[in-house]
Amino acid sequence: MADKLPFLPFALPDIGDDEIAEVVDTLKSGWVTTGPKTRRFEEDFTAFLGDASLQSLAVNSATAGLHLALEALGIGPGDEVITTTHTFTATAEVVRYLGADVKLVDIDPATLCIDVKAVEAAITPRTKAVMPVHYAGLSADMVSLLALAKKHGLKVVEDAAHALPTTCGGRLIGTLDSDITVFSFYANKTITTGEGGMVVTRDVELAKRMKVMRLHGMSRDAFDRFTAKVPSWYYEIVAPGFKYNLTDIASAMGIHQLKRARAFQDRREQIARMFDEGLAGLPVVTPPRAPDGETHAWHLYVVRLGDEAAVSRDAFIERLFAAGIGCSVHYIPLHLQPYWRDRYGLKPEDFPHSQRAYERMASLPLYTRMTEADVRRVLSAVRAALDA
């Protein structure tokens, strides 16, 4: 079958005519870097979250957003930031950008999100912040985590790269009581601008700091300077900032992707349900669902091979690729990566839940352009791969 059907990729962006037309309009406008489309995207994002007290700042990646967030919170040498080992390295590396140390903790084996009890056990006098990751689009236990942070006087930065439009306690991620939330619009995320991200906060001073640091530490926004109708060339550098602004070309995509975010989530949910039904009775653990009344963004569909599976994870993935099905692993935990392992002397036994999940997990294709025939094809390949 694989030689007759085209390869089914792990992920594909869903770009429509409206996004294309908006990008063309941007190119024709003469303003292609950060400008009116980016400001509109930011305003639209705040409106989407439904909380006028929030400020949304567009950035060129979620990694940049996490860096800006920690910098604005004053994280620096001597400080510790707690996050999960079960994430992409970007979550942790931004801590090291600032000279602070990372404290990695294990995950809840049911949700694969950060274990709040492990967070509490890891707190020291040096701990200044916690960065939960809403894994695969399912919210972490933010009620418990925010209570813990308040008890210990810790800042909370949510890595919401997977979490649009995820809810917790009936509230969209981005509107909770954390200090800052950071979203990703990378090519395979639930909405995309190619590369890009959004930083959200309701703290005016944090927003002001991040806006300045987003563009070289300049005292005035470049868009304001270059669109002014009177001489406005003067600016001051008030800090050694970064180059983290999002272009209008990218924002033009984001404006229309955001309009489709709910429909995208609906389709992802439908596909996830088809997978759940098709995998029933097989030796795999399907992903945890959101609690009743809550929304799972379904950025990823991660299965874990059961103990009774007669094939290893690696062989399972090889068989899927041989059948023309793309898949991936989310993630190789940070405690296994040479830099983090060696710097902090980490061992697999220190993170038993993450380690076991990693050894058994694979992410199946899940994207809005998948047809029902595509889903059936994936399920057929999974069944064949599990057949010893």
SULJO-V334223 format. One record per residue. RES is the residue in three letters. PSI is psi in radians with two decimals (NA if undefined). Layout:
res: <RES;RES>
psi: <PSI;PSI>
//
This chain:
res: <MET;ALA;ASP;LYS;LEU;PRO;PHE;LEU;PRO;PHE;ALA;LEU;PRO;ASP;ILE;GLY;ASP;ASP;GLU;ILE;ALA;GLU;VAL;VAL;ASP;THR;LEU;LYS;SER;GLY;TRP;VAL;THR;THR;GLY;PRO;LYS;THR;ARG;ARG;PHE;GLU;GLU;ASP;PHE;THR;ALA;PHE;LEU;GLY;ASP;ALA;SER;LEU;GLN;SER;LEU;ALA;VAL;ASN;SER;ALA;THR;ALA;GLY;LEU;HIS;LEU;ALA;LEU;GLU;ALA;LEU;GLY;ILE;GLY;PRO;GLY;ASP;GLU;VAL;ILE;THR;THR;THR;HIS;THR;PHE;THR;ALA;THR;ALA;GLU;VAL;VAL;ARG;TYR;LEU;GLY;ALA;ASP;VAL;LYS;LEU;VAL;ASP;ILE;ASP;PRO;ALA;THR;LEU;CYS;ILE;ASP;VAL;LYS;ALA;VAL;GLU;ALA;ALA;ILE;THR;PRO;ARG;THR;LYS;ALA;VAL;MET;PRO;VAL;HIS;TYR;ALA;GLY;LEU;SER;ALA;ASP;MET;VAL;SER;LEU;LEU;ALA;LEU;ALA;LYS;LYS;HIS;GLY;LEU;LYS;VAL;VAL;GLU;ASP;ALA;ALA;HIS;ALA;LEU;PRO;THR;THR;CYS;GLY;GLY;ARG;LEU;ILE;GLY;THR;LEU;ASP;SER;ASP;ILE;THR;VAL;PHE;SER;PHE;TYR;ALA;ASN;LYS;THR;ILE;THR;THR;GLY;GLU;GLY;GLY;MET;VAL;VAL;THR;ARG;ASP;VAL;GLU;LEU;ALA;LYS;ARG;MET;LYS;VAL;MET;ARG;LEU;HIS;GLY;MET;SER;ARG;ASP;ALA;PHE;ASP;ARG;PHE;THR;ALA;LYS;VAL;PRO;SER;TRP;TYR;TYR;GLU;ILE;VAL;ALA;PRO;GLY;PHE;LYS;TYR;ASN;LEU;THR;ASP;ILE;ALA;SER;ALA;MET;GLY;ILE;HIS;GLN;LEU;LYS;ARG;ALA;ARG;ALA;PHE;GLN;ASP;ARG;ARG;GLU;GLN;ILE;ALA;ARG;MET;PHE;ASP;GLU;GLY;LEU;ALA;GLY;LEU;PRO;VAL;VAL;THR;PRO;PRO;ARG;ALA;PRO;ASP;GLY;GLU;THR;HIS;ALA;TRP;HIS;LEU;TYR;VAL;VAL;ARG;LEU;GLY;ASP;GLU;ALA;ALA;VAL;SER;ARG;ASP;ALA;PHE;ILE;GLU;ARG;LEU;PHE;ALA;ALA;GLY;ILE;GLY;CYS;SER;VAL;HIS;TYR;ILE;PRO;LEU;HIS;LEU;GLN;PRO;TYR;TRP;ARG;ASP;ARG;TYR;GLY;LEU;LYS;PRO;GLU;ASP;PHE;PRO;HIS;SER;GLN;ARG;ALA;TYR;GLU;ARG;MET;ALA;SER;LEU;PRO;LEU;TYR;THR;ARG;MET;THR;GLU;ALA;ASP;VAL;ARG;ARG;VAL;LEU;SER;ALA;VAL;ARG;ALA;ALA;LEU;ASP;ALA>
psi: <-0.68;-0.53;-0.13;-0.47;2.57;2.70;2.31;1.91;2.86;-0.63;2.58;2.37;2.69;1.59;2.14;3.12;-0.58;-0.73;-0.77;-0.77;-0.67;-0.67;-0.76;-0.76;-0.69;-0.80;-0.68;-0.40;-0.42;-0.13;1.79;-0.33;-2.84;2.12;-2.44;-0.59;-0.65;-0.74;-0.72;-0.74;-0.77;-0.80;-0.72;-0.64;-0.76;-0.74;-0.68;-0.72;-0.39;0.44;1.82;-0.23;-0.17;2.68;2.35;2.25;2.07;2.41;2.93;-0.06;2.77;-0.56;-0.80;-0.72;-0.73;-0.67;-0.84;-0.71;-0.87;-0.64;-0.75;-0.53;-0.05;0.32;2.34;-2.94;2.40;-0.30;2.78;2.51;2.23;2.30;3.10;2.56;-0.40;1.28;3.01;2.67;-0.40;-0.65;-0.71;-0.60;-0.53;-0.46;-0.74;-0.49;-0.61;0.08;0.09;3.00;2.62;2.37;1.90;2.44;2.93;3.06;2.84;2.19;-0.34;-0.81;-0.36;0.18;2.95;2.42;2.00;-0.64;-0.65;-0.62;-0.85;-0.70;-0.39;-0.13;2.31;3.04;-0.33;-0.21;2.23;-0.41;2.79;2.41;1.64;2.64;2.21;1.50;2.22;0.01;0.03;2.30;2.45;2.98;1.37;-0.47;-0.88;-0.70;-0.73;-0.63;-0.72;-0.77;-0.72;-0.72;-0.66;0.08;0.65;2.60;2.66;2.13;2.03;2.17;1.68;0.55;-0.49;0.01;0.65;2.05;1.40;2.59;2.76;2.13;0.51;0.05;2.46;2.43;2.31;-0.34;0.11;-3.01;0.38;2.95;-0.79;2.50;2.43;2.19;2.74;2.49;0.56;2.88;-0.55;0.13;3.12;-0.50;2.74;2.58;0.34;-1.31;2.59;2.98;3.05;2.35;2.30;2.31;2.73;0.07;1.98;-0.72;-0.68;-0.74;-0.74;-0.80;-0.81;-0.60;-0.70;-0.81;-0.35;-0.48;1.30;0.20;0.44;2.50;-0.25;2.54;2.32;-0.65;-0.75;-0.70;-0.72;-0.18;-0.03;2.56;-0.03;2.80;2.19;0.74;-0.33;2.40;2.92;2.53;1.98;-0.12;2.75;1.52;-2.86;3.11;1.39;0.26;2.67;2.42;2.77;-0.49;-0.81;-0.75;-0.56;-0.70;-0.78;-0.64;-0.78;-0.51;-0.71;-0.67;-0.43;0.05;-0.71;-0.77;-0.68;-0.81;-0.72;-0.78;-0.72;-0.71;-0.75;-0.78;-0.73;-0.70;-0.68;-0.71;-0.80;-0.82;-0.72;-0.40;-0.09;2.33;-0.14;2.79;1.01;2.63;2.06;2.84;2.61;2.48;2.82;2.64;2.76;2.32;-0.11;2.84;2.27;2.22;-0.35;0.85;-0.69;2.65;1.77;2.07;2.68;2.27;2.33;2.90;-0.50;-0.08;2.36;0.30;2.56;2.83;-0.82;-0.74;-0.65;-0.82;-0.73;-0.68;-0.66;-0.77;-0.67;-0.47;0.08;0.42;2.12;2.48;3.08;-3.06;2.20;1.67;2.98;1.93;2.65;-0.51;-0.21;-0.16;2.33;-0.79;-0.94;-0.71;-0.85;-0.66;-0.71;0.14;0.80;2.56;2.57;-0.65;-0.25;-0.28;1.10;-0.62;-0.77;-0.73;-0.80;-0.73;-0.79;-0.76;-0.31;-0.04;2.64;2.48;2.14;2.76;2.36;1.83;2.76;-0.40;-0.06;2.40;2.97;-0.58;-0.66;-0.77;-0.78;-0.65;-0.74;-0.81;-0.72;-0.73;-0.66;-0.82;-0.75;-0.65;-0.53;-0.23;1.91;NA>
//
